[in-house]
Amino acid sequence: MSYPYNPDLYGPEHEIFRETFRRFIAEEMEPHVDEWTENHLIPREFWRRAGEAGMLGVDIPEDYGGPGGDFLHRLVIAEELGYSRAGASIAPAFIGDGTAEILRRNGTEEQKRHWLPLMVKGQARFAFALTEPDSGSDPGSMRSTAVRDGDDYVINAAKTYISNFVHADAVMLAVKTDPEAGSRGISVIIVETDRPGFRRGRSLRKMGSNAADTGEIFFDEVRVPVTNRMGDEGGGFKIMMSGINMDRITWPLIAHAAATRAYHETVDFVKNRKAFGQAIWDFQNTQFKLAEIKTELAVGRAFLDEVIRDFIATGKLDPLKCAMAKMWLPEMEGRVIDQCVQLHGGAGYMDEYTVSRLYTAARLHRIFAGTAEIMRVIVARSI
């Protein structure tokens, strides 16, 4: 089985990369994902191997140590990772590699020259820290602060639900540099994790995607030079939003690919599983459910293709269409995989079956990179 992507959207270089990435999944992810899931952690050595194989920072220019690919290479990763069994456990950690692209767009030349070659090689890992115990979708209400003291900032912050927090060498930290200015008072500062006052908190246990580490981080009177700030003071919200449309098409692609994998797994299962003297496939209810799923997948793929075609034609992602995709595709994924679990019966509740892991991973997709409710607000404003 393989993901039925639209080859018309991609060039020969993307096709070559797709085959390479599929092999990387098969050789470097699939054999180890059960162990990583059990440990709730991907070993650091994996990221070094991923860097050596050219799987990280795929759209970083050669001037900064990258392979010089484009955003379509990232979409290839999303499709293939979403379709894989490993992706159900590892996706949030691997997609977190997008911090390199955030740095490329918003970092100073010095920051980019120092960090990007290390990130591409898997020798440096970044976390992006926005969410706090009391704030998530409303960044303007964050309490974390960075107070200017000469040529330094003094940072006090508490962040939670942070992906890649265990191995992070540095954190892109969203803080208030002007607490009275709401979202206009937010800045993003790179904080190296070996600085005094930085500490890691609990490793948080999740419903799914358990190979991807998630946890708490704290900053107690951490001093960093002002030169660690990305962009202008107070420009952090713009930085956070600069890559949001890329996230809002990446995660719908992952959702569609995962739903497609669940569908393929289910078709195979019902055609081979017997009940009451016949294959489960032979029951009309099974056929009707799978017909509905096949149709939803086709509709979803058509819309994704439209968004990607627009990007290829203009070089830009349509914010409204990205919000629509992020709103609808993960909810469609939830419906589809729920039906697939049901058609598996008791087997669908067992983690040894791929559909079980896809089910728990899917629940995150309606939350990550903007909740479905926030997407509804964005779409409603366009009416």
C-alpha positions as CSV (number, residue, x, y, z in Angstrom):
1,M,0.0,0.0,0.0
2,S,1.1,3.6,-0.6
3,Y,-0.4,7.0,-0.4
4,P,-2.3,8.0,-3.6
5,Y,-0.9,11.5,-3.9
6,N,-1.4,13.7,-7.0
7,P,1.8,13.3,-9.0
8,D,0.9,16.3,-11.2
9,L,1.7,18.6,-8.3
10,Y,5.3,17.5,-8.0
11,G,8.4,17.6,-10.2
12,P,11.0,14.9,-10.7
13,E,13.1,16.1,-7.8
14,H,10.2,15.7,-5.5
15,E,9.5,12.2,-6.8
16,I,13.1,11.2,-6.1
17,F,12.9,12.6,-2.6
18,R,9.6,10.8,-2.0
19,E,11.2,7.4,-2.7
20,T,14.2,8.3,-0.5
21,F,12.0,9.4,2.4
22,R,9.8,6.3,2.1
23,R,13.0,4.2,2.4
24,F,14.1,6.3,5.4
25,I,10.7,5.6,7.1
26,A,11.0,1.9,6.4
27,E,14.6,1.6,7.5
28,E,15.0,4.2,10.3
29,M,11.5,4.7,11.7
30,E,9.3,1.6,11.4
31,P,11.7,-0.9,13.0
32,H,12.1,1.3,16.1
33,V,8.8,3.1,16.6
34,D,7.4,0.5,19.1
35,E,10.4,1.0,21.4
36,W,10.2,4.8,21.1
37,T,6.5,4.8,21.8
38,E,7.1,2.7,24.9
39,N,9.9,5.1,26.1
40,H,7.9,8.2,25.1
41,L,11.1,9.4,23.5
42,I,13.0,9.3,20.2
43,P,16.8,8.9,20.8
44,R,19.0,11.8,19.8
45,E,21.0,9.6,17.5
46,F,17.9,9.3,15.2
47,W,18.0,13.0,14.5
48,R,21.7,12.8,13.6
49,R,20.9,9.9,11.2
50,A,18.0,12.0,9.7
51,G,20.3,14.9,9.2
52,E,23.0,12.7,7.5
53,A,20.3,11.3,5.2
54,G,19.1,14.8,4.2
55,M,15.7,14.5,5.8
56,L,15.9,17.7,7.9
57,G,15.6,21.3,6.9
58,V,14.7,20.2,3.4
59,D,13.8,23.7,2.3
60,I,16.8,25.4,3.8
61,P,19.1,27.0,1.2
62,E,22.5,25.6,0.5
63,D,24.1,28.9,1.7
64,Y,23.0,27.8,5.2
65,G,24.0,24.2,4.9
66,G,20.6,22.9,3.6
67,P,19.8,20.8,0.6
68,G,18.1,23.8,-1.1
69,G,14.7,22.2,-1.6
70,D,11.3,24.0,-1.5
71,F,8.0,23.8,0.4
72,L,6.8,21.0,-1.7
73,H,9.5,18.8,-0.2
74,R,7.9,19.5,3.2
75,L,4.5,18.5,1.8
76,V,6.0,15.2,0.5
77,I,7.2,14.5,4.1
78,A,3.7,15.3,5.4
79,E,2.0,12.9,3.0
80,E,4.4,10.0,3.5
81,L,4.8,10.5,7.3
82,G,1.0,10.8,7.7
83,Y,0.5,7.6,5.8
84,S,3.1,5.6,7.7
85,R,2.5,3.6,10.9
86,A,5.5,5.4,12.4
87,G,3.9,8.7,11.7
88,A,1.1,8.1,14.2
89,S,3.7,8.1,16.9
90,I,6.4,10.4,15.6
91,A,4.7,13.1,13.5
92,P,4.7,16.0,16.0
93,A,8.4,15.6,16.7
94,F,9.4,15.3,13.0
95,I,7.2,18.2,11.8
96,G,8.8,20.2,14.6
97,D,11.8,20.4,12.2
98,G,9.8,23.4,10.8
99,T,11.6,25.6,13.4
100,A,14.5,25.7,10.9
101,E,12.2,27.4,8.4
102,I,10.9,29.8,11.0
103,L,14.5,30.7,11.8
104,R,15.4,31.1,8.1
105,R,12.5,33.6,7.6
106,N,12.9,35.6,10.8
107,G,16.4,35.1,12.3
108,T,19.3,37.5,12.1
109,E,22.1,36.6,9.7
110,E,24.3,35.7,12.7
111,Q,21.6,33.4,14.1
112,K,21.0,31.7,10.8
113,R,24.7,31.2,10.1
114,H,25.2,29.7,13.5
115,W,22.2,27.5,14.0
116,L,20.8,26.4,10.6
117,P,23.8,24.2,9.5
118,L,23.6,22.4,12.9
119,M,19.8,22.0,12.7
120,V,20.0,20.5,9.1
121,K,22.6,18.0,10.3
122,G,20.5,17.0,13.3
123,Q,23.2,18.2,15.6
124,A,21.0,20.9,17.2
125,R,17.3,20.5,18.1
126,F,14.9,23.4,18.6
127,A,11.7,23.6,20.5
128,F,9.1,26.3,19.9
129,A,7.5,27.5,23.2
130,L,4.2,29.4,23.1
131,T,1.6,27.6,25.2
132,E,1.4,28.3,28.9
133,P,-0.6,26.6,31.7
134,D,-3.2,29.4,31.5
135,S,-3.1,30.4,27.8
136,G,-3.0,28.6,24.5
137,S,-5.0,29.9,21.6
138,D,-4.9,33.5,23.1
139,P,-1.2,34.4,23.0
140,G,-2.0,38.0,24.1
141,S,-2.8,36.7,27.6
142,M,0.6,35.1,28.2
143,R,2.4,35.8,31.4
144,S,5.9,35.0,30.5
145,T,8.1,38.1,30.5
146,A,11.5,39.3,29.2
147,V,12.7,42.5,30.9
148,R,15.5,44.5,29.3
149,D,18.5,45.0,31.5
150,G,21.3,46.7,29.5
151,D,22.3,44.4,26.7
152,D,20.4,41.5,28.2
153,Y,16.9,40.3,28.7
154,V,16.0,38.7,32.0
155,I,13.4,36.0,31.3
156,N,10.8,34.5,33.6
157,A,8.5,32.0,32.0
158,A,6.6,28.8,32.3
159,K,5.6,26.9,29.2
160,T,3.8,23.6,28.7
161,Y,2.9,21.0,26.0
162,I,6.2,21.7,24.4
163,S,7.3,19.3,21.7
164,N,10.9,18.2,21.5
165,F,11.7,19.5,24.9
166,V,13.9,16.7,26.1
167,H,16.7,17.1,23.4
168,A,16.2,20.8,22.7
169,D,19.5,22.7,22.5
170,A,17.6,26.0,22.2
171,V,14.1,27.2,22.5
172,M,12.3,29.8,20.4
173,L,10.5,31.4,23.3
174,A,7.5,33.7,23.0
175,V,7.5,36.2,25.8
176,K,6.0,39.6,26.7
177,T,8.6,42.4,26.4
178,D,5.7,44.9,26.8
179,P,3.1,43.3,29.2
180,E,0.7,46.2,28.6
181,A,0.5,45.8,24.8
182,G,-1.3,42.5,24.4
183,S,-0.3,40.6,21.3
184,R,1.8,43.6,20.1
185,G,4.0,43.3,23.2
186,I,5.2,39.7,22.3
187,S,8.8,39.0,21.2
188,V,10.4,35.7,20.2
189,I,13.9,35.1,21.8
190,I,16.2,32.2,21.2
191,V,17.2,30.8,24.6
192,E,19.9,28.1,24.8
193,T,19.0,25.4,27.2
194,D,22.4,25.3,28.9
195,R,21.8,28.8,30.4
196,P,21.5,29.1,34.2
197,G,17.9,29.2,35.3
198,F,16.5,27.0,32.5
199,R,15.0,23.7,33.7
200,R,12.9,21.0,32.2
201,G,9.8,19.9,34.1
202,R,7.6,16.8,33.7
203,S,7.5,14.7,30.6
204,L,3.7,14.6,29.9
205,R,1.9,11.5,29.0
206,K,-0.4,11.8,26.0
207,M,-3.3,10.0,24.5
208,G,-1.4,9.3,21.3
209,S,1.7,10.2,19.3
210,N,3.7,8.9,22.2
211,A,7.1,8.6,20.6
212,A,7.1,12.4,20.3
213,D,8.2,13.8,23.7
214,T,6.1,16.6,25.2
215,G,6.6,18.4,28.4
216,E,7.1,21.5,30.6
217,I,9.9,24.0,30.6
218,F,10.7,26.8,33.0
219,F,12.9,29.9,32.9
220,D,13.8,31.5,36.2
221,E,15.8,34.8,35.9
222,V,17.4,33.5,32.7
223,R,19.7,36.1,31.1
224,V,20.2,36.1,27.4
225,P,21.8,38.8,25.2
226,V,19.5,41.1,23.3
227,T,21.1,39.8,20.1
228,N,19.2,36.5,20.7
229,R,15.9,38.2,19.9
230,M,14.4,37.2,16.5
231,G,13.1,40.2,14.6
232,D,12.0,43.5,16.2
233,E,11.0,43.9,19.8
234,G,7.2,43.4,19.9
235,G,7.3,41.6,16.5
236,G,6.8,38.1,18.0
237,F,3.2,37.7,17.0
238,K,4.1,38.4,13.4
239,I,6.9,35.8,13.6
240,M,4.5,33.2,15.1
241,M,2.0,33.8,12.4
242,S,4.6,33.9,9.6
243,G,4.6,30.1,9.2
244,I,1.1,29.4,10.4
245,N,-0.4,28.9,7.0
246,M,2.3,26.3,6.2
247,D,1.3,24.5,9.4
248,R,-2.4,24.8,8.5
249,I,-1.8,22.9,5.2
250,T,0.8,20.5,6.5
251,W,-1.5,19.0,9.2
252,P,-4.5,18.6,7.0
253,L,-2.2,16.7,4.6
254,I,-1.1,14.5,7.5
255,A,-4.8,14.0,8.5
256,H,-5.8,13.0,5.0
257,A,-2.9,10.6,4.6
258,A,-3.6,9.0,8.0
259,A,-7.3,8.6,7.1
260,T,-6.3,7.1,3.8
261,R,-4.0,4.6,5.6
262,A,-6.8,3.7,8.0
263,Y,-9.1,3.2,5.0
264,H,-6.6,0.9,3.2
265,E,-6.0,-1.1,6.4
266,T,-9.7,-1.5,6.9
267,V,-10.5,-2.6,3.3
268,D,-7.8,-5.3,3.7
269,F,-9.1,-6.3,7.1
270,V,-12.8,-6.7,6.2
271,K,-12.0,-8.7,3.1
272,N,-10.1,-11.2,5.1
273,R,-12.0,-11.4,8.4
274,K,-14.9,-13.8,8.6
275,A,-18.2,-13.4,10.5
276,F,-21.3,-15.5,10.3
277,G,-19.8,-17.6,7.5
278,Q,-18.8,-14.8,5.2
279,A,-16.3,-12.0,4.9
280,I,-17.2,-8.8,6.8
281,W,-16.9,-7.1,3.4
282,D,-19.9,-9.0,2.2
283,F,-22.3,-7.2,4.5
284,Q,-24.0,-4.2,2.9
285,N,-23.4,-2.0,5.9
286,T,-19.6,-2.5,5.5
287,Q,-19.8,-1.7,1.8
288,F,-21.8,1.5,2.4
289,K,-19.5,2.7,5.1
290,L,-16.4,2.2,3.0
291,A,-18.2,3.9,0.0
292,E,-18.8,7.0,2.2
293,I,-15.2,7.0,3.4
294,K,-13.8,6.6,-0.2
295,T,-15.9,9.6,-1.2
296,E,-14.8,11.8,1.7
297,L,-11.2,11.1,1.0
298,A,-11.7,12.0,-2.6
299,V,-13.4,15.3,-1.7
300,G,-10.7,16.2,0.8
301,R,-7.9,15.4,-1.6
302,A,-9.4,17.5,-4.3
303,F,-9.5,20.5,-2.0
304,L,-5.9,20.0,-0.8
305,D,-4.8,19.8,-4.5
306,E,-6.5,23.1,-5.1
307,V,-4.7,24.8,-2.2
308,I,-1.3,23.4,-3.4
309,R,-2.0,24.4,-7.1
310,D,-2.7,28.0,-5.9
311,F,0.6,27.9,-4.0
312,I,2.5,26.7,-7.0
313,A,1.0,29.4,-9.2
314,T,1.4,32.3,-6.8
315,G,4.1,31.3,-4.4
316,K,1.7,32.1,-1.6
317,L,-0.7,30.1,0.6
318,D,-4.3,31.4,0.7
319,P,-4.9,32.0,4.5
320,L,-8.7,31.4,4.2
321,K,-8.3,28.1,2.3
322,C,-5.7,26.9,4.7
323,A,-8.0,27.7,7.6
324,M,-10.8,25.8,5.8
325,A,-8.5,22.8,5.2
326,K,-7.4,22.8,8.9
327,M,-11.0,23.0,10.0
328,W,-12.4,20.3,7.8
329,L,-9.7,17.7,7.1
330,P,-8.9,16.7,10.7
331,E,-12.6,16.4,11.5
332,M,-13.1,14.3,8.4
333,E,-10.1,12.2,9.5
334,G,-11.7,11.7,12.9
335,R,-15.0,10.5,11.3
336,V,-13.2,8.2,8.9
337,I,-10.8,6.5,11.5
338,D,-13.6,6.1,14.0
339,Q,-15.6,4.1,11.4
340,C,-12.4,2.1,10.5
341,V,-11.9,1.2,14.2
342,Q,-15.6,0.1,14.3
343,L,-15.2,-2.1,11.3
344,H,-12.1,-3.7,12.9
345,G,-14.2,-4.6,15.9
346,G,-12.2,-5.5,19.0
347,A,-9.1,-5.7,16.9
348,G,-9.4,-1.9,16.3
349,Y,-8.9,-1.2,20.0
350,M,-5.6,-3.1,20.1
351,D,-2.4,-1.1,19.5
352,E,-0.9,-3.9,17.5
353,Y,-3.2,-2.8,14.7
354,T,-2.2,0.3,12.9
355,V,-5.7,1.7,13.0
356,S,-5.6,2.0,16.8
357,R,-2.6,4.2,16.8
358,L,-4.0,6.3,13.9
359,Y,-7.2,6.8,16.0
360,T,-5.5,8.3,19.0
361,A,-3.0,10.4,17.0
362,A,-5.9,11.8,15.0
363,R,-7.4,13.5,18.0
364,L,-4.5,15.9,18.2
365,H,-5.0,17.1,14.6
366,R,-8.1,19.1,15.5
367,I,-6.1,21.0,18.1
368,F,-2.6,21.3,16.8
369,A,-1.7,24.5,14.8
370,G,-5.0,26.1,15.7
371,T,-8.1,24.5,17.0
372,A,-11.1,23.7,14.8
373,E,-13.0,26.4,16.7
374,I,-10.4,29.1,15.9
375,M,-10.5,28.0,12.2
376,R,-14.3,28.5,12.3
377,V,-13.8,32.0,13.6
378,I,-11.4,32.7,10.7
379,V,-13.7,31.3,8.1
380,A,-16.7,33.1,9.6
381,R,-15.0,36.4,9.3
382,S,-14.7,36.0,5.6
383,I,-18.5,35.6,5.1
